Amino acid sequence: MPDSLGHSVGAERFELLTRLAGNEDPFEMNVKKRATGTKEEPTLIPSLYDKRLIGCVC
């Protein structure tokens, strides 16, 4: 029986290919470590875009 990579498309295929390449978090969904949140030491959040929406899970 063939593996699922040959039959996958779209987001599922992207996820399988990035996991095979060694990236265990292809959609950047893991919890990020928080810094102090000051101007000197901000909490950096990676983004693919120039603008981003920031929220807090306090």
N, C-alpha and C positions, 0 to 999 in steps of 0.2 A: 504494500500500500504506500503511495507517495506521501511525502511530508506535506505539511500545511503551507509551506512557503511557496510551493508551485501553484497553489490554488488561491492564495490570498491576494487581495487588492486594497488600494487606498490606505487608510490609517493602520489597518492590521498589518499590511505588508511593510510599511514604514517601521512599525514597532519591531517586527521580527528581524528586519535587516539591521536596524541599529543595535538590537540586542546581540545579534551575531557578530557585529563589529566591536562589541565590548562595552557599549553604553547601556548600563542597567536602568537608567532613568531617561528614556527617549523623549518624554513629554514634559520633563522638568517638574514633576509632581511631588517629589520627595520634600519633606519638611526641611527648611533651611535653618542653619544655626543663626540665632539672633545676636547682634552686637548691642552695644549700649544705646544706639539710636541717637547719638548726638551729632553735631556738625563735624566734629573732629573724628568720630568713629561711627559712620552711618551703617545701617544694615543694608548690604548690597543685594539686590534682587536681579538676576539675569533676565534679559528681555530680548526678543527678536526685533522690537520696534523702537522708534525714537521716543514715543510717548508711552506711558503705562499707567494703569490704574493701581493704586496702592491701597491696601486694606490692612486692618489689624485684627488679629485673633486673640486679643488680650483676654 
